[in-house]
Amino acid sequence: MAVKLIAVDMDGTFLNDQKSYNRARFLKQYERMKEQEIRFVVASGNQYYQLISFFPEIAHEISFVSENGGWVVSEGRDVFNGELTPEEVQTVLDHLQTLPWVQVITCGKHSGYTLASYDDAFKRMASHYYHRLEMVESFENINDIFFKFALNLPDDELLKTMDDLTTALEGIVVPVSSGHGSIDLIIPGVHKANGLRLLQEQWGIRDEEVVTFGDGGNDVEMLRQAGYGFAMRNAPDRIKAVAPYQAPSNNDEGVLEIIDQILDGKPPFDR
């Protein structure tokens, strides 16, 4: 079965630990992808405005499943926006404010928003992932379309907080682990796999023609959905357990290694 779509997570997957990638190698691969009519999709929990900064040469002609599927953009045009109601947003924020160990970014289409009262170290970290980030005195009366909350918290509070949020906010948002010391609260069913599915329907691509790469809890659905789901070697064992295939680590250009195999028609892509 020919591969027609390649989708990559970014942090811990496509990017190395220095938050970069071998751009020259990838751009050569991308030209070959176009020749073979293979679509390239960036599927990340990160903000759209941050993601396009990694692909300045081609952002206008590839697709982005950003904010864990909350906002899908293809060739510069909107495909999908999730949207929480104002009442849902307020319910989530009211509960989060009872958790003093949690720092919050409310994720909107225009910008991300976080509290000016948070410590400077958190705000510096957040600015790396949110190229549009406004410091506000409170989360009240912000006019935007909201589709996700990003939470930063101590590692030792992660599992307990995940359990608490699963129960307290059931039916409104779903907590997923998005990396070291962080949780994303996403709209139920609005995850990376849903974003890919929308693009696949638009392009007439079947699941068995899709290759996905990921390393975190927010990648599980797309690793399971794709015909070729690759967990990174650096991924936790629980993520490797859900993926039928494994790629070399993010620091060894693992995604690019597998893309070469795809383009060259090597196993398991030689069907």
Secondary structure, 3 states (H helix, E strand, C coil): CCCCEEEECHHHHHCCCCCCCCHHHHHHHHHHHHHCCCEEEEECCCCHHHHHHHCCCCCCCCEEEEHHHCEEEECCEEEEECCCCHHHHHHHHHHHCCCCCCEEEEEECCCEEEECCCCHHHHHHHHHHCCCEEEECCCCCCCCCEEEEEEECCHHHHHHHHHHHHHHCCCCCEEEEEECCEEEEECCCCCHHHHHHHHHHHHCCCHHHEEEEECCHHHHHHHHHCCEEEEECCCCHHHHCCCCEEECCHHHCHHHHHHHHHHHCCCCCCC
